[in-house]
């Protein structure tokens, strides 16, 4: 691997020299380190030198760090920029993310934390570059195959059938790669790989197993032998030769309840580390051919790349969640109840979304939206937030603006794009009598309808300055009586959630 080029942008020359010496002493990765002391110089240097990572302090003299990030990304969008700072303002953090910064480290931090963040950024950069290259190769191959198909239109029927099968297989490859790289979760990526393998290899029995300590655990399977069904553990010893080999698919004989079975397996890797196995079952009517093993080997490579992206995406989601919790921490300084209320509403909302069988990605967005639904209350006065008794009409109108303020606060953060309609519309009523836009029925975003149920229930079962808390049964009865407020389907789903558990991750207020 070529030494990553790292540009340090630090105001303090002693700090810059210290960091440069520390990166020079990293044992498992060589760094080509450059140093500068202003945003203008940093932009000039990346314009004339192909840097991979820019580590930039904020604030800076001259142009500020946010403007520097914008200009650097304008020069080369693949450069990953990591910002650092002592007590950064929300504007500088949000501005950095808006312009494409990879991460923001708040001082003080250890060099090990800084080094790990830099390594993560380098890994993400490598995955994105590999993804771009692989997609190009796949579509180039697809174009070549399509051109060849046009030349062979008049050939024999057997050749046509073979070419049609190859083209179908290639399209399935490309389709899997495209779908698996649209920010799907690890679980969604595994499920998609199983479905795609069924199409590509024309087999019904497909299973994906992940390494866990000294065995493999089945994560997803389709119509397989009982010992290869989801959740089952399979001894690692039968696969050791597969992991020690050349990453090519191989046929392994297994003793199953129905007798000796041939199973074609290909290792799944992340970087150079094995993470699991993709297995396909044979049958007496359809034994494995050399072409099947070749296709399985190639598909295993593509699945490995997608799993690596999904694992990295899960890591990025954790980073996003940390940013959200930082916003909630800021809001908590204004109203101590906002954070705990938002966390309870998020727990309720996730359970409802799962009961409605939403995808893992949609559940994640609902969670983000629920966590941030009341963020705009940071702009309300302390007197209004703590006022005993009901608000006046003018105060009520002021309160009704908080969800619009929440929407404005999160608008610069691109990863929250899908949550903004949930945040804006969580006070709409199903009968159209809500606010701010008077939406009704299915025109209200699904996530907003979910959060509305969770938000109201938590408010009713919590002690507030203007009302006594209700018991769980009293709150549900009140919500059912006000039929026009909530989506009946979502309210029913919530009742099922409460019926399944004494309480999800939340506890009733003492």
Secondary structure as UniProt FT lines:
FT   STRAND          4..9
FT   HELIX           13..24
FT   STRAND          31..36
FT   HELIX           39..48
FT   STRAND          53..58
FT   HELIX           65..75
FT   TURN            77..78
FT   STRAND          80..85
FT   HELIX           90..98
FT   TURN            99..100
FT   STRAND          103..106
FT   HELIX           111..151
FT   TURN            152..154
FT   HELIX           157..180
FT   HELIX           186..201
FT   STRAND          206..212
FT   TURN            213..214
FT   STRAND          215..222
FT   HELIX           226..228
FT   TURN            230..231
FT   STRAND          233..235
FT   HELIX           236..239
FT   HELIX           240..244
FT   TURN            245..246
FT   STRAND          250..256
FT   TURN            257..258
FT   STRAND          259..270
FT   TURN            271..272
FT   STRAND          273..281
FT   HELIX           290..332
FT   TURN            333..334
FT   HELIX           336..355
FT   TURN            356..357
FT   HELIX           360..372
FT   TURN            373..374
FT   HELIX           375..379
FT   HELIX           382..385
FT   HELIX           393..399
FT   TURN            400..401
FT   HELIX           402..410
FT   TURN            411..412
FT   HELIX           414..419
FT   HELIX           420..424
FT   TURN            425..427
FT   TURN            430..431
FT   HELIX           441..443
FT   HELIX           446..460
FT   TURN            465..466
FT   HELIX           472..481
FT   TURN            483..485
FT   HELIX           488..500
//
